[in-house]
Amino acid sequence: MSINDLFASTLKPVNLGLDMFAEDLATQGVDTVLMDWTPPGGGDPEVISALGRLERPEIAEKIDAANQVALERILSSQPFLEGFGQAIDTVPGMTRKTILHAGPPIEFTRMSGPMQGAVTGALVFEGLAKDVDEAFELAASGEIDFSPCHEHQSVGSMAGVTSASMWVHRVVNRTHGNTAYTNLSEQLSKILRFGANDQSVIDRLNWMRDVFGPVLAGAMELNTDGIDLRLMLSQALHMGDEAHNRNVAGTTLLIQALAPYILESDFTTKEKREVFDFVASSDYFSGPTWMVAAKASMDAANGIENSTVVTTMARNGVDFGIRVSGTGGQWFTGPAQQVVGPMFAGYTPADSGLDMGDSAITETFGIGGFAMAAAPAIVALVGGTVDEAMGYSRTMNTITTGNNPNITIPALDFMGVPSGIDVRKVMETGILPIINTAIAHKDPGVGMIGAGITHPPVEAFQQALVALANRIA
């Protein structure tokens, strides 16, 4: 066809870029194909330059080899629950005046309302303040050592606040020898991790310190084999969980494994009954367990030179931080995002706080939002459709290094969950990791008011990519 023939025929433009150009053509009656496309790195010149440097063949080869090492360490990890202990005796670096929190580092005065509420409640619980007003003054005085859970081999749900007297899981990665910790579930009601701090919350924490933790610890002392969490997690996904916000199967499996040893222990019948009733009050009992299993697995992939695999995603209600295998413990941060999803009756999006918690370690590992195809019922909580849930799991393959054959999704022909988020792929495609999560009220003391879907801020990945390019290339 000659050029004259081409322009004599009916043309159908393809719009690549801003929608406004296609909209202008549409107003003139021109049929236009609109391509959904954004430039790599969001069009940022520094990020595009960094991508180019990392894509040089000799550099890309080093990165790909390092990422395979990171992926192998994640996939080969065997996290076992080996016991429970009080944080002061168990968690590295814990002191009587240490408060661990979710997300990247943050000063008390910058913390969100729910996190400040959780901190002040913990100080009252520990006997360091007589009430929340005195606790607020103490927290702001500089006398308390605030530190991210992740910097102490730990994770914490929502506010993530962990103090000396709280009981924590002790999970050992038997393949690589590292240990990880997380506190116990308060279940789902008006609770500390959402910023509640009235007397009912303190009373529950006292009972967890005096009864719940000791009973679980006593049970695990009798269970000398430990509990294989990777195997149990795989079973839970085959039974309809995604192991972040839907834990019906996981909680059943976990208490089933613990029950014989609880019954065998020397605690009173009343105490054992209280523990079983508490576990039965919410499906979330196993939620922290999957978080710490993921933490133990991801920590095994830290510190691999030239690797662009993300090993941490965490948020504190103000900042969202990621850490990458090849850059050690360095945090890359951006603003915490809004969580979009169904609100409980009586609340609107204007009431919600920003994204918060270390529970995104589940998505970092490949479950939670990455495994929503395994849990179609989750859409009733976080919103969307079953087709969208299936699509999320497929799409995450685009930005990950491989799939985990140990933890599979039956509805996707037993596809292994997508594992090993690659900073390069996130920046090349513009696809951000999917996270499903609870929504906390923006004010302390209210609690959970909904659940939904969110993403990390692109700024964190842009910073990480530039740092990797400066380090590797």
HELIX and SHEET records of a PDB file:
HELIX    1   1 ILE A    3  ALA A    8  1                                   6    
HELIX    2   2 ASP A   19  THR A   27  1                                   9    
HELIX    3   3 PRO A   40  GLY A   43  5                                   4    
HELIX    4   4 PRO A   45  LEU A   54  1                                  10    
HELIX    5   5 PRO A   57  SER A   76  1                                  20    
HELIX    6   6 ALA A   87  THR A   90  1                                   4    
HELIX    7   7 PHE A  108  ARG A  110  5                                   3    
HELIX    8   8 GLY A  113  PHE A  125  1                                  13    
HELIX    9   9 VAL A  132  ALA A  140  1                                   9    
HELIX   10  10 CYS A  149  HIS A  152  5                                   4    
HELIX   11  11 LEU A  192  PHE A  194  5                                   3    
HELIX   12  12 GLN A  199  TRP A  207  1                                   9    
HELIX   13  13 MET A  208  PHE A  212  3                                   5    
HELIX   14  14 GLY A  213  LEU A  222  1                                  10    
HELIX   15  15 LEU A  229  HIS A  238  1                                  10    
HELIX   16  16 VAL A  248  GLU A  264  1                                  17    
HELIX   17  17 THR A  269  ALA A  280  1                                  12    
HELIX   18  18 ASP A  283  SER A  286  5                                   4    
HELIX   19  19 GLY A  287  ASP A  299  1                                  13    
HELIX   20  20 SER A  325  THR A  327  5                                   3    
HELIX   21  21 PRO A  349  ASP A  351  5                                   3    
HELIX   22  22 ILE A  361  PHE A  365  1                                   5    
HELIX   23  23 GLY A  368  ALA A  374  5                                   7    
HELIX   24  24 PRO A  376  ILE A  378  5                                   3    
HELIX   25  25 VAL A  379  VAL A  382  1                                   4    
HELIX   26  26 VAL A  386  THR A  395  1                                  10    
HELIX   27  27 MET A  396  ILE A  399  5                                   4    
HELIX   28  28 PRO A  410  LEU A  412  5                                   3    
HELIX   29  29 VAL A  423  THR A  429  1                                   7    
HELIX   30  30 VAL A  458  ILE A  472  1                                  15    
SHEET    1   A 2 VAL A  14  LEU A  16  0                                        
SHEET    2   A 2 VAL A  33  MET A  35  1                                        
SHEET    1   B 5 SER A 154  VAL A 155  0                                        
SHEET    2   B 5 THR A 179  ASN A 183  1                                        
SHEET    3   B 5 TRP A 167  ASN A 173 -1                                        
SHEET    4   B 5 PRO A  79  GLN A  86 -1                                        
SHEET    5   B 5 ILE A 227  ASP A 228 -1                                        
SHEET    1   C 2 THR A  98  HIS A 101  0                                        
SHEET    2   C 2 ASP A 145  PRO A 148  1                                        
SHEET    1   D 4 PHE A 332  PRO A 335  0                                        
SHEET    2   D 4 ASP A 319  VAL A 324 -1                                        
SHEET    3   D 4 VAL A 310  ASN A 316 -1                                        
SHEET    4   D 4 MET A 356  GLY A 357 -1                                        
SHEET    1   E 2 THR A 400  ILE A 409  0                                        
SHEET    2   E 2 MET A 415  ILE A 421 -1                                        
SHEET    1   F 2 ILE A 435  ALA A 440  0                                        
SHEET    2   F 2 MET A 448  THR A 454 -1                                        
END                                                                             
